Amino acid sequence: MTIFKYTAINENGNDISGDVEADTEELALEILSSRGHIPESVREKTGAASGNSNFLTRLTENMTPVKPRDIILFTKQFKTLIQAGVSMIQILSIIEAQTENKRLQKIIIQISDDIKEGASLFTAFIKHEKIFSPLYCSMIKAGESSGALPDVLDRLIYIIEHEHKVKSEIKAAMRYPIIVVCFLGVAFFVLLTFVIPKFITIFERAGIELPLPTKICMSLYSIIHNYWLVMLISILVTIIALVKIFQTQKGKYIRDRALMKIPLVGHLIVKSAMSRFASIFSILQASGVTVLESMDILSETISNAAITREFAKVRELLTEGRGISQPLRQAKYFTPMVINMVAIGEESGNLDGMLQEIAVHYDSEVEYSTKGLSEAVGPILTIGLAAVVGFFALAIFLPMWDLTKMVH
């Protein structure tokens, strides 16, 4: 795209000027007109400095992250304007003008261009899967085909806000332990490489027999001092290898399966997955999405490879006409409560209502488990800190005690 410099008159009759990005001058005029401005002059920016500026601007826009709150705000504005009866092109033009995130702004322009060329909303959104999740695009498709897009967007806003809240709570619960562990690691390294060696030199000159904690410190220091480069390369290679492995389907499956076996953390992951499954499935059912399509969407949005693999088994059994509860009984990780509530919902014809009840229950379970994790981590970190401090205290003060006895 090219950047054009323009002067125009806005809706209040005031003279304005600025830059607009478009493929051609005609498109730049259309963009200004869609914003309610009366163009006076539009000309392309020229010069090497401008070219460098354009390149840096595009690079910055492409690197700008689109955060959940940006998507939530976009969706709320989108729903409100649709309910107000504004045309789709005008809706996107208004939101594009009000969006502060440059990357999202650029994507909105591309979506608007696709719709002008006759594409459906779903087709325009699905081109940007890195920003709009498969769930988001599928909900757009369901709302578009059913003619109830505002209602579907309302449900979609609930899902996005809910998931953002849960993730924020989990991150907040883990922030303190991560910071403490990092500082503990740094303190361990500094004491081992800078403090302990100086004391050991004094003890060796005095001819004191060193106790076991001090000998362990000496061995660790010797390994770090002599093989630090090998250790650094090994750590980097291991990290890169794990990242590559976890990018594969098998690696993701092994990782997620292992995480669900960790005490405290595993139960939280399962409860979070059940909450997400129930809330998304409920909304998809209420929006008119078929069960098989719902399973496909859920397998892409659960973000857990181990549970996703179970969805594939459930889908296969569903194609055989076994209902929903029976396939869930044969799958792993689905709790008895989820299975029984789904069975009741199937029999009563109120599946989406039952799923919503499951989601509410597991929301509170996730909140309770998150608080429990925070409370449990505190004592564990305290014990770990005491162990490290006690170890170094013994390594330093035991020989010093022997040294003072020699002096006396």
C-alpha positions, 0 to 999 in steps of 0.5 A, a space after each residue: 500500500 501507498 501512503 497519501 497526504 491529504 487535506 479535507 473538511 470534516 463533518 464539523 466544517 473544520 479543515 483537517 490534514 493527515 496521512 491515509 494508506 491505500 492502494 490507489 488515489 481513488 481508494 484514498 478518496 473513497 476512504 476519506 469520503 467513508 469517514 465523512 470527510 470532504 477531500 480537498 487534495 490527495 497526493 502521494 508521499 514521495 522521497 527516500 525519507 518517506 519510503 523509509 518511514 513507510 517501511 518502518 511504519 508497516 514493520 511496526 504495524 505488523 509486529 503490534 500484538 492484537 490483545 484480547 481487550 482489542 478484540 473485545 472492544 472491536 466485537 462490542 462496537 461491531 455488535 452495537 453498530 449492527 443493532 443500530 442498522 448501519 451498513 456493513 461497509 460503514 460499520 467497518 469504516 467507523 470502527 477502523 477510524 476509532 481503532 487505536 491498534 494499528 495492526 487491527 486497523 489494517 486488518 479491518 481495512 482488508 476485511 472491508 475491501 473483501 466485503 466490497 468485492 462481494 465476500 461474505 463476513 465469514 470468508 473475510 474474517 477467516 483470512 485472519 485466523 491468527 487474530 480471529 480464532 476458529 471459534 470467532 470465525 465459526 460464530 460469525 458464520 453461524 450468525 450470518 447464516 441464521 440472521 441473528 448476528 447481534 445475538 451471536 456476537 453478544 454470546 461471543 463477547 461473553 466467551 472472549 471476556 470470560 476466557 480473558 478473565 480466567 487466563 488473567 487470574 491464572 497468570 496472576 496466581 503464577 506471577 509471584 511464584 515465577 518471580 521468586 523462583 527466578 530470584 532464587 536461581 540468581 541468588 544461588 548462582 551468585 553465591 555459588 560463583 562469587 561468594 563461596 569460592 572466597 571462603 573456600 580459599 580461606 578454609 583451604 589455607 587454614 587446612 580445615 577438613 571441609 564438611 559435606 555441604 562445603 564439598 558439594 559447593 566446591 564440586 558445583 563451582 568446579 563444574 560451572 567454572 570449567 564447563 560453563 560453555 558446554 552447560 550454556 550450549 546444552 541448555 540452549 539446545 535443549 530449549 530449542 529442541 523442546 520448542 521444536 518438539 512442542 510445535 508438533 502434534 505428538 509433542 503437544 500431546 505429550 506435554 499437555 498429558 504430562 501437565 495434567 498429571 502434575 498435582 494441583 496444576 493438573 486438576 486446574 487444567 482439567 477444570 478449565 478445559 471442562 468450563 471452556 468446553 461447556 460454555 462454548 458448546 452451549 453457545 454453539 448449540 444456542 446459535 444453531 451450529 450442529 453437534 458435529 460442527 461444534 466438535 470440530 470447532 471445540 477441537 480447535 479451541 480447547 488448546 489442549 492436545 490431549 483433550 483434543 484427541 479425545 474430541 476426535 474419538 467422540 466425533 467418530 462415535 457421534 457419526 454412528 448416531 450414539 448421542 452425545 453422553 455415551 461417546 463422552 463416557 468412553 473418552 478420557 478427562 470428561 468428569 462424571 458431572 459433565 457426562 451426567 449433566 449432558 445426558 440429562 440435557 439430551 433427555 430433557 431437550 435442554 442441552 444448551 441450558 445444562 451446558 451453561 449450568 456446567 460452565 457456571 459450576 466449573 467457573 467457580 471451581 477454576 476460581 477456587 482451584 486458582 486460589 488454592 494453588 496460590 495458597 499452596 505455592 506460598 509454603 512450598 516456596 518458603 520451604 525451598 527458600 529455607 532449604 537454599 539458605 540453610 544449605 549455604 549457611 551450613 557450607 559457610 558457617 560449619 568450616 568457620 566454626 572449626 576455624 574459630 576452635 583452632 584459633 582458641 
